[in-house]
């Protein structure tokens, strides 16, 4: 088995500026106090004037309107002018239908312009995430082998040590959306602009269909559950995790062991330098850390496993293991308790696909469930949902 030397080089990742976008204040419906009598007052005055005129004519014995016409006509004219003034010239011009529709159109147009800025920021964020977590299925990950980005992550690097892409999902937008600062009380809110601002904040605050990573070293391990006929799909997920782990993490930092009863599906892993045994060799070089059951693994690593302290989250300043051991258990019905114990071991992460619902990893924090269409879902309460 030949070896090709590789020297790590410094790499630079694209950045995403964390700008802020301010959502404009929604419209407001004002209700000013009427400054003049309403129309019905003028109608009552006209009616009173007509009745008064008729009474006056009757009392004076005048049977003709010739004498009273000079009185009634100005009254009627003034009343009509005032009523038309209330209807056409008076009132709040801002609350008229045409003006209010124009305000709504202007506000929604401003939201459309902001939406373009948000989408531009979301595309930049999605590109930055895809840079760190390329697609393992379309060849993007394979193009990094042998480049400066191979084995770029180490325990001293910031941000992505131990991170591998699990799938795609939703993440929060880095660009801050500042909500309106002046929101009218409920009774004075203009419905169209208020609903538009609310929907904008709800829908544009996340980025869809971006890679979603998990941190392999943040917990003692992860469990994956599926129906027996879905084993091939689950093996594909585990292979993708292993490939990303080995592309971005060097064999001097991460060691890989595989426990499986389906050796043909994992035969390719023998070419990974991460699966080489540091102590034992055969005619081809270092022996491969590929085992047929948990007992065979423990025969090789029992002393190392038992010498490690209980698992504790890694923090700045804390002592870190010289080499992290990742164990993939693709063995239905296997019992990983000899490896996991009650609390796990520091420096060991287990990817378990055993279907054992009594495992330490079968909990709401570390269990994933493969549904009937192949989507990998976080099992909030595994025993109730599976």
Secondary structure as UniProt FT lines:
FT   STRAND          20..22
FT   HELIX           39..60
FT   TURN            66..68
FT   HELIX           69..84
FT   HELIX           85..89
FT   HELIX           93..95
FT   HELIX           97..132
FT   TURN            136..141
FT   HELIX           142..144
FT   TURN            145..146
FT   TURN            148..151
FT   TURN            155..156
FT   TURN            161..162
FT   STRAND          163..172
FT   STRAND          176..178
FT   HELIX           186..188
FT   HELIX           191..203
FT   TURN            204..205
FT   STRAND          206..215
FT   TURN            216..217
FT   STRAND          221..225
FT   HELIX           228..230
FT   HELIX           231..248
FT   TURN            251..253
FT   STRAND          254..260
FT   HELIX           263..271
FT   HELIX           273..275
FT   STRAND          276..282
FT   TURN            283..284
FT   STRAND          285..288
FT   STRAND          290..291
FT   HELIX           294..307
FT   TURN            316..317
FT   STRAND          324..330
FT   TURN            332..333
FT   HELIX           337..340
FT   TURN            341..343
FT   TURN            346..347
FT   STRAND          348..352
FT   TURN            357..358
FT   TURN            360..361
FT   TURN            364..366
FT   STRAND          367..370
FT   TURN            372..373
FT   STRAND          376..378
FT   TURN            380..381
FT   HELIX           382..385
//
